[in-house]
Amino acid sequence: MSTTLRRPALSPSRAGDFKQCPLLYRFRAVDRLPEKPTKAQVRGTVVHAVLEDLFALPAVERVPDRARSMIVPAWERVKAERPEFSSLFATEGSDEEAQWLESATKLLDGYFGLEDPRRLEPESRELLVESELPSGVLLRGYIDRVDVAPTGEIRVVDYKTGAAPREVGEAKALFQMKFYALVLWKLRGVVPRQLRLMYLADRQALAYTPDEAELSRFERTLDAIWQAIMRAAPTGDFRPSPSRLCDYCDHKAFCPAFDGTPPPYPGWPEPDDTEPLQDRD
């Protein structure tokens, strides 16, 4: 089977990584160092899968009980696709796993507290979008949901399974949404009317309305990030930027800021590499 070869691209997550710590960007995007998935991250994957599948059902069937019944099948499918997730629990079918699945149920209940999916017909779910900016940087990402009104207005929806963030976390979430808005603007020639973040755990929704001037400024920000990446790419001079977030990093053992030594730099992936620089955001 032939493999589609893709150029290195910038995603919301990797752009955020570089802003937070250039060395973290290198570890994730270039070295591809493994990271141990957390129960919260995998639970988010399962909930996203259920919400994607929910909108494949006839509108009348998009009710809480049906969504709850889809959790276990979604979990089984996720494990089949990512076998390493099976190691999250020491014993399959344990009380711990049951409690974890129940916590996913509560997140879905939170979703239904924010909107009625029977009244919606999204244009797209889990939409992969790509656009090349005039500077040459290729933007790539996955959008949870795109709604298009009969009058043509676009709404970008993103589900968050963590708690609603404070100011710093909210800025990070809006960075991701502006990224999606910019790509859709480039692809469709229309600035999305609304960016909607849905925090299922807290049953809170944040709405934001971008404009062309703001997205143009954001485009320049992404260009600057990519140019900084390109300056470091030939030599691997991605430097650490220590912060409180280092406490949550899986790669501290390799970080010079903590007396670690990074692995040998593998070199910047060329456009014809078979392993694309992309991720699911």
Disulfide bonds with the S-S distance in Angstrom:
none
